[in-house]
Amino acid sequence: MSHPLLDRAATRTVLFDGAMGTELMACGLPHGGVPELWNVERPEDVKDVHEAYFAAGADVVSTNSFGATPIKLAAHGLEARTYELNFAAARLARESAPPGRFVAGSVGPTGKFLKPQGPCREEEFVAAFAEQARGLADGGAHLFIVETQYDLREALAALAAIRSVSALPVFVTMTFSAFPRGYFTIMGDSAAKAAAALGRAGAAAVGANCTLASDQMAGCVRALRAATSLPLIAQANAGQPVAAPDGTIGYTQTLEDYLRFVPDIVAAGASFVGGCCGTTPAFTRAMARILVKE
Ligand SMILES: [Zn+2]
């Protein structure tokens, strides 16, 4: 597949942004609030976050649409606004993007489980993801990132859904935990199995995000590299979450500690690198200094 973003990755490491939700909470999004509503109610705050990541050196930002499937929005009675909220998410990110930078339409998990573990059928997931993808594509996303997926079947449903409505590249990242035997999702799928299946299903790039800290991510990238020749993407958390007495969540890795392991992630084979939970524009800026030499 030819795409300017994939072409850039052939010449140097391409930098994705860091966390969105925590940045919005810092702007006043209440705990339990719906981040995607801010795409229409507080658009300037969402754009401020995108602009901060672009200013820090991100090549790509992810839209504020992680939870914007109709399945997840239904918990807030917002399922009828799926297209509108996703369209707005992509538009805001595009309006924030300087020339030569990219917008990835973020597609997170539904939060529900497929049969037999849960009540849902694959067709429901495909319909839900397709509706989200239409909004993101029409709003101007340059690519999709299906992320934080814990069930390979759901990730494949999202990939199939997006490919049914758009020809844009689809990156897919699953969330793996580290075990003595390797890297597995909570559903028990190995990194190798996921990478191979997603590659066969037409992903433009595959990888891992969330759960793993930066010092654990290189091992996971090596496991993915052994299973696929596709470009790899890695977005590590800043360590593990810890709740402060006041209920706010902090992360165990300092910026300096996080950064120490980023070159290992690249050396392991990741051509796209960004941050996940606990990372901020300061992390992106520091990563740009060591990764992006133009
Ligand atoms: Zn995360």
Boltz pocket constraint, residues with backbone or C-beta under 6 A from the ligand:
constraints:
  - pocket:
      binder: B
      contacts: [[A, 209], [A, 210], [A, 211], [A, 235], [A, 237], [A, 276], [A, 277]]
      max_distance: 6.0
